[in-house]
Amino acid sequence: MNKETGSKLQAIMIQGTASGVGKSVLVAGLCRLLAREGVRVAPFKPQNMSNNAAVTADGGEIGRAQALQALACGIPPTTEMNPVLIKPEADHRAQLVVRGQAVGTLQAERFRQDRIALLDTVLEAFASLRQQYDVIIIEGAGSPAEPNLRAGDIANMGFAEAADIPVWLVGDIDRGGVFAALKGSLDLLSPCERNRVAALLINRFRGHRALLDEALDWLKEVTNKPLAGVIPWLPLELPEEDAPYRHHATATEDNTTFHIAVIAYPRISNHDDIDPLAAEPGVTLRFVREADALQPADVVILPGSKHVRSDLAWLKARGFERAITRHLRYGGKLLGICGGMQMLGARIIDDGVEGGCVRGLGLLPLTTTMRNEKTLRQIDQPAAWPGNHRVTGYEIHHGQGEGDAPFPFAAISDDRQCLGSYIHGLFTQGGFRRDWLAAMGYHGGTDEDHSARTIASLDLLADTLQRELEPSLLAPLLSASTRRDR
C-alpha cells in the first residue's frame, strides 16, 4: 500500500464508478480547498479523452478540465498536468496528443496496445509535478472496473498501481444506483486494487442526509471502506466535460429575452466557450441538432469542431444551410468560432489533415487551408471592435486563413451579420462580452468577468468539501503544506 499514508500525503487519485459522476469538478474543488490553506497543489490526469482542450503556458494543449483545475490551484496550466490527451475524430479514430503536441492518430482496434507504451511518459510527467508541488490531486478517467479496458490501463488503476497512489472512489447518487455502482465497482477490481481504494465518496446528493444513514451503514459493512463524505448537489457554474448539452435561461426583471442557438454537430469541441453567454441575465441559450429547431434565434453560433469537414457535411445534410440562410434573410446574426468560422468561409482546402477540398457556406470572405502544423497560442490583448476591451483566451487549430477584420475577429461579412473568430474563451471578459451583445442587438448584458463566476463556484465547492469531507481523511492532505520548507 502507499508509503505516504502517515501524517503527510503527497497524492490522492479520484476515480469514479462511471463517466460524468463529477470527478473533474471534485478534483477542482479539492485543489481549491488545499490552495486556500497554503498547500502548493497541482492537478494531474494521466490520460484524458476529450475534444475540449486548452492551451498551456508552455505552448501545448491539455484537457480543458485540467486547465480549470489549475485555475483552482492558482497556477498556470502546463502540459505535465495532462500528458496524454485523446481527441476523438470519428467513431474509430482519434488524434493523439502527448506532452501537449499532436503526434499522430490512434486507431480504436489498437487502442489498448498503443497506450501501454505511454505509461513511462505519464509517470515521468507525474514525477516532475511531485518535485514542484506539495500535493498532487489526480483524476481518473471513466471507470476503473471496465473489463475490456483493464489490460494496459494508464488512466485508472494501472497508473495508481505503477505510481503507488491511494484512491477515493466516487459515485453519483443523482443518477441513481450509487450503492450498487460503488459495491459493484469494488467487486470487479483485483484484490490489490480493492486494497488501494482508501475511501468511498458519494456526490450530488439532494434531500435530507438522515435518510441515507441506514444505506451508508450497509455500504461500510459490505465494503469495509470508510466514507469520505456525502457531497450535496450544488448550483455550480463550472464546465463539465461529460455533461450533456443543456438549455440555459436566466431571467430579468422586465422578462427581456435574447435567444442564442448553438448548433451541436457530432464533433463539437470547446463548448464551454458558450458558458459566459449562457450566464447572462435575459439570455436564453439552446443547443440544437435539428434545423427545424433553430428558431427562435437572434444569434446562431457555430462552435468549434474537432473534424471540420465531417461536421460541415453533417450540417448540410441536416438542412442547416437553408435554415441559416433564412435566419440571415430576416436580420439574424451569425458567429463562427474556430472550426465553426472555417465552415462559414468560401472553401476549406486540405493540405494533409482531413483530405480533399470542400465548399464552405460562403458567408464569410475566408478560405481555410488545413495544414499538419497546429496553431497553439494564448491570447491577451485589447479588442479593436466592438470597443477596446481586453480579450483573453487561446487559439488551437490546424486551419490557416484570415480575412481583413478587426481583432478579435478573423473575418466579418460586409453587412456585419456574420462574424468569425479563432479565439476560444472569447467571452470570458465582461466588458467585451457586454459590447458584443450590444452589437448583436441585446443591451442587457453585464460586465462581470466570467472568471469571477468560476472562482465563486470553486470557492462554494471548496467550502462544501471542507465541511462535508471526513476530517481524518482530509488532514493528511492539508498537513502536506509543511513540505514547503524542505
N, C-alpha and C positions, 0 to 999 in steps of 0.2 A: 504494500500500500504506500501511498505518498509519504515521503520522508519529511514533508514540511507541514504536518498536521499538528504541530505543537503550538506554541504561543504565536508564531508567525506563519502566515500562509501566503506564498508569493503568487499563486494562481488558482483559479477555480474555473471549471467549464460548465456552462449552462447548456444542457441537452434537452430535447423535447420529445414528447410522445408522437408528434406529427409536425408537419409544416404549419405555420400560422398560429402556433399556440402562444406566441409572444416572446420568443427567445430574444429577438433583436432588441425589443423595447426593454425587456428586463435587464439585459446587459447594459444598455444605455443608462437605465436607472441606477444600477449598481455603480457604474462608472461615475455618475454624477454624485452619488452619495459619498463615495470614497474621496473624490476630488475635493468636495466641500470640507472634508475632515482633514485635509492636508496630505492625503496619501498621493504619491505620484503613481497614477494608474493609467493604463492604456488598454484598448480593446484588441482582440485578435479573433479572426475567423480563418481557420486553415484553408477551407475550400468553400466558396460561395457560388451558387448558381443563380444568376440574376442579370437582367438587362438594364437594371437601374444602377448606374455607375457614377462615380465622382472622380475628378482629377485631384491628385495629391500634391502636396508641397514639393515633393521630389520628382514631379513630372511624369507620373504614371497614373494608372486607373485602378480603383478598388470598388467593391460593392458600396452602394450609397449608404447602407446601414452602418458600415464601419466608419464612414465619414461623420455620420450623426453621432456615433458613439465617441469619436474623437472630440467632437464639439462638446459633448457632455463632460469629457475629461479636461477640457480647456487647453487642448494641444492640437497642433496641426496634424491632419491625416497624412500617413505615409504608406508606401506600398508594403512595408513589412506587416501592416495590420491585416492584410488580406492577400497572402502571397499567391493563391490560386483562385482565379475568377473564371467561371464558365458562363458564356453568354449565348444562350440558345438562338440559332438562326433558322432552324427548321426542326421538324419532329425527330430527326435522326442525326442532326449535325449541330455543333456549337463552336463558337470561337473560343480558343483557349488563351487566357491572359495569365502570364507568370511573372511575378515581381513587377507588375504594373504595365507590362508590354505584351502586345499580341504576338504569339509565337507560332500560331498555326490553327488547324481545325481538329476538333475532337469528334470522332465518329461514335455513334451510340454502340455499335457492335464491339468496339474496342475500349469502351469507357473504363471498364474495371482494370484491364491490363495496363492501359496507358497512364492511369493516375498513380499506380504503385510507384513509378519512378519519381513522382513528385514529393514523396514523403520526406526525403532529405532536404529538399528546398523549403518545405513547410517548417521542418524542425530548425533549420538554420535561421529563418526569419523569426521564429519564436524565441530562439536563444538570444538573438540580437535585442529583441524587446526586453527580455529579462535583465539584460545588462543595463538597460536605461531606466527602468521603472521599478517601483516598489511592488506593485501588484499588476497582474495581467488578468483581465476578465475575458474568458474565451467563449465564443458562441459556436455551438454545433450546427448541423445542417439537417433539416428534415427529422428523421427518427433514427436512433442507433440500432433499432431492432428489425430492420428490413432484411429478411434472409437473402434476397438476391443482391444486396449491396454490401454484405459483410466482408467478402473477400477483397483485400486490397484497400480497405477503407482508410481514408486520411482525414475525414471530416468529423467523425464522432469518436467511437471507442478506439478505433485504430490509432488515432492521434493521441487520445488520452492515455492509452497503454504505452505508446512509444515515449511520450513525454512525462509519464508518471504523474498525472494530474487528477485530483478528485473531481467528481461530477455531482451536480444537482440536476435532478430530472424533473422537468416541468410538464404539467398537464393543464389544458384549458377547460374549465368547468362550464364556461358559457356555451360551448358547442355540444355539451352532453357527454356522458360516458367516461368521465375523467377517472373514476376509480378503476374501471376495467382497463382503461388505457395505461394507467400507471402500473397496475399489477401485471397486466399482460406484457408490457414492455420489459419489465424486470424478468419475467419468466423466460423470455426469448433471448436474454443475454447469457453469456457463458458465466460460470461461477466466479471467475476472477473479475469479469466486468461488473457483475452484480455487487461484488465487494467494493468496487471502485465508486459506486453510487453512494455518496455520503449523506444525501438528504433528498426528500421529495418536496415539490413546491406546486401549489395549486394557484392558478392565475384566473383573473376576470370573474370573481365571484359576485353575484348580485343577490342580495337578500340578507337575512338575519344570520349571523355567524353561528349562533347556538343551534340552528337547525342542522349543522354539519357535524356536531360533536360525536354522535354515535358512529357515523361513517368514518370520521377521522380516527377514532379509536380502533375501528376494524382495520383500516389501512395500516396503521402502525403494527398491529398484531400480525397480519398476514405477510407483511413485507419485512418486518424487523428493521425498518428505516425511520429515522427521525423526520419530523415535518419541519421544513424550513419556514413555512408560513402559508397563509391564505391571503392572496393579494386581491383586493376588490377591483371591480370594473371601474375605470377612471375615464373621465371625458378629456382625453389627451388629443392635442393637435400635433401628432407626430406621424411621419410617413411610415408605412409598414410594407415591406417588400411583397409579402404574400397576401395582402388584403385584397379582396375583390374591389372592382371599381364601384364607387358609391356616388349617390346623388347628394349634393350639398345644397343647403339653402339656409340663409340667415336673414333675420327679419330687421326691418327698420320701423321707426315709429309711424311713418306715413305709408307703410306697406309698399314702398317703391321696390320694383323688381327688375333686375337686369339679367338677361338669360345668356348663358355661355354653354355651348355644346362642344364636347371634345370627342373626336372620332377615335374609337378604341379599336384600331386594327390589331391583327393577331400578334405582331411582333413589336407592340408598343414598348417604348423604353422611357425611363426617367419621367414617369407620370406624376412624380411629386413636384415637377415644375408648376403644376396647376394649383397646388395646395394654397399658396398665398391668395390667389384669386377666389378660391372657394371659401376662404375665411372672411371675405369682405361682407359687411352687412348689406343686405339688399341684393346680393348676387345669388342667383340660382345656377348651379353648375351640374351638368349631366354628362356622363359618358354614354355614347350611343354607338351601336353596332349595325343599325339598320337605317337606310337613307330616309325612310318614312318618318323616323323619329327625330330627324334633325331639327325640325321646327317645333316650338318657337325658339329662335336664337337671334340675339343681337350680334353676337360674335361666335364664329366657328373656329375652333383650334385644331390644327393637325399637329400632334405632338411628335416627339422623337420616335424613330423606328430603328430596330436592330438590323432589319433586312428591307431596305427601301424599295427595291424592285418588286418583291413579292407582296409587300403591303400596298404598294401602288396598284398592282394588278387586282388585289382583293377589293380595294376601294372602288375601282372602276367597275368590277363585276357586280358589286352590290348596288350600283346605281348612284353612288355619291357624287360622281362628276356632274350629272344633271342636277342633283339636289343643290350642290354648291353654286352652280351657275344661276339657278333660280334664286338662291339666297342673296347673291350679289346684285341681281337684277332689281330686287326690292330694297336695296340700300344696306344690306347687311355687311359686316366687316369679317375679315378672314386673317388669321395668323398661323403661320407655319413655323415650328421650332425644329431646328436641325434637320433630321430626315424629313419631317413634315414640310419644311421650306423647300427642300430639294424636289419633292413631289409637285410643288406648285410652279416650278420653273418650266422652261420650254422642253429641255431634254436632259436625260441622265445618260452620260457616256461612260461605259465601263472601261477601266484600264487595268483589269486583272483582279477585281474584287468580287463582283457578282455576275459578270458575264453579260455581253450584249449591250445594245443601246435602245432605250425606250423613250417614248414620248411622255412628257410630263403633262400637267394640267394646263400649262400655258398661261398662267395667271400672274406670273412674276417674270421680269426681264432677267432671267438667270439660266445658265447652262452649267450643270454639275458634271465634273469628271471624277469618277471613282478611282482612287489610287490605293495601292497596298499600304503606303505610309499613312499613319493615323495622326491627326492633329490632336494634341493634348496640351491644353494650357488653361491657367486660371486667369480670370478677368476681374479687374477692379479699376474703373475709370469713369469719369462723368459722361453722361449721355449728351448727344448733340440735339436730339429730339425724342420725345417732347420734353422740353425743359432741359436743364443741365444737371439733373440729379445723379448721384452716384449709382453705378450699376456694378454688381458683383456676380460672380458665377464662374462657369468654366465651359470650354469647348472640348468636345470629344466626338470626332467624326472622321470618316475616310474621305468623303467627297470634298472637292475643292471647286470654288466658284462663287463670286460675289458680284452683285450689281453696284450701281452708284447710289448708295443710300447712307443717311446719317447714322452714326453709331447710336445704339447697339444693333441696328438692323443691317442686314447684308443685302436686302433687296426690298423695294417698295414699288407698288404699281403707281402709275401717273395720277390716278384718282385717289390714291391713299386708302383704298378699300382693302387692299391685300398687302400684308407685311410678312417679312421673313427674317428670322434671326438664328444664328448658330448657338446662341448662349443659353445654356441650362442654368436654372436658378435666376432667370431674368427678372422675376417679380418679387424677389426677396426684400429689396429695399423699398420702403414705403413711399417715399417721395416720387420715385419713378413710376411705381405701380399706380399711384393716385392720378398722376398726369396722363399716363397711358389710358387708363379707364375713361378719363375725361375726353381724350381724343377719340375714343371709341363711342362716346355718347353717354357715358354714365358719370355723373358729377357727385356721387355719394361715397366715393372711395375714401379710405383713411390713409394716413401717412405713417402708420405703425410698421416698423420693420418686422418682417415675419420671423426673423431670427429671435426677436424678443418673445414672440409667442411660443417658439420652440423651447427656449430656455425656461419659460414659465411652466410649460408642461413637464420638462425634465426635472424641475425643482419639485413640482407636485408629486411626480413619481418617486423621486428620491425621498421626500418626506414620508410618503406612504410606506416605502420599503423599510425605512428606519424604524417606523412604528410597528410594522407587521412581521418583520423577519425575526426569527429566533435569535436572541442576543448572543447566545453561546456559539452560534454558527457564524454570526457576523463579526464578532470580536476579533478572531484571528486575522481577518482582512484589514480591519481598522488598525490593529497593532503593528501592521507592516510598515506604517509610516516612520517607525524608528530606524528603518533601513536607510533613511536619507543621510545619516551621518557615517555610513560605513566607509 
